[in-house]
Amino acid sequence: MTPMNVSRYNLYSEHLIRRYGEKVYKLPVNLPGTCPNRDGKLGTGGCAYCDEQGAGFEALSSDLSIEEQLAQNRVFFQKRYKAKKFIVYFQSFTNTYLPFDQFCANMEKAAQGEDIVGISVSTRPDCINDQYLDFLAGLQDEKKIDISVELGLQTVNYHTLLSVNRAHTLAEFIDAAIRLRSRNLETCAHIILNLPGDEMADAVENAKVLSALGVKYVKIHSLYIVKGTPLGEAYLRSEFEVTPLEEYLDRVVAFLEYLDPASVIQRLVSRGPFNKVLFSNWGISWWQVKQKIESRLEEMDTFQGCRFNYLNGRALR
């Protein structure tokens, strides 16, 4: 049993306070871009669920420079939350899918300022290699900041990855995570636990694979369906049914139970662009879904890592 008044999962905000001694806020940077699954390098049309805006629909305009975005966001967070420490977050599109020199310049700009304690770079697992990672590791050591790379995996089920047109398999994620860990760069994995075709067994296997790879951070996304996407068109044609809310809650709980308790949960639920979604969070607010997950953990008296007992030769114990 987890002690009273202790979170039942490893909450990101609490982790940041433990690491840095106070609250830390992310400064989002939205750069214009694309990905190899859109421009023809690996595929066209993008992932079946992906909006053309990528993940940056709540960010500042990508027409602004990195410096301008950081300055505006810094002023906002300082004024609203009295924030003193920040992580620069390159959020939208595939930020390592750039010429090496341009990527390095972007990271150098982000690493300026005594109040910057980290950088988080969002990308695909097939869009990083040793050259990019060696640079990030060197920048981390030089600036004495923490650098994490956010990898969109979504699911370990390679059949589902194919059906949603991810244009990579599980192998590329495993390779990227191993290369990151060997350089003391932290990995954040993005997971969608209710993709069409996935089941409860996939939710559990997601947790097991991430744990075996030593993934530090996890963002759990609830599937939202955007107008004009291939998944949106399939939804309108009634080609699949969205996982019911009660089953989704069960999948999240099971995922957490099997996940290494040292992994940090950055997000339990997601939300899409309000005026463009066909489906999002079963018609209720994202925070209500979050509350339902937390309530389910309480009701079941369960917690993250309680089933983390399957690595290091379980059959020999």
HELIX and SHEET records of a PDB file:
HELIX    1   1 TYR A   12  TYR A   20  1                                   9    
HELIX    2   2 ILE A   66  TYR A   81  1                                  16    
HELIX    3   3 PHE A  100  ALA A  110  1                                  11    
HELIX    4   4 ASP A  130  LYS A  143  1                                  14    
HELIX    5   5 TYR A  158  SER A  163  1                                   6    
HELIX    6   6 LEU A  170  SER A  182  1                                  13    
HELIX    7   7 MET A  200  ALA A  212  1                                  13    
HELIX    8   8 PRO A  230  LEU A  236  1                                   7    
HELIX    9   9 LEU A  245  TYR A  258  1                                  14    
HELIX   10  10 PHE A  274  LYS A  276  5                                   3    
HELIX   11  11 ASN A  281  GLY A  283  5                                   3    
HELIX   12  12 TRP A  286  MET A  300  1                                  15    
HELIX   13  13 ARG A  314  LEU A  316  5                                   3    
SHEET    1   A 7 TYR A  25  VAL A  29  0                                        
SHEET    2   A 7 PHE A  86  PHE A  90  1                                        
SHEET    3   A 7 ILE A 116  THR A 123  1                                        
SHEET    4   A 7 ASP A 146  GLN A 154  1                                        
SHEET    5   A 7 GLU A 186  ILE A 192  1                                        
SHEET    6   A 7 TYR A 217  HIS A 221  1                                        
SHEET    7   A 7 VAL A 264  ARG A 267  1                                        
SHEET    1   B 2 TYR A 224  VAL A 226  0                                        
SHEET    2   B 2 VAL A 277  SER A 280 -1                                        
END                                                                             
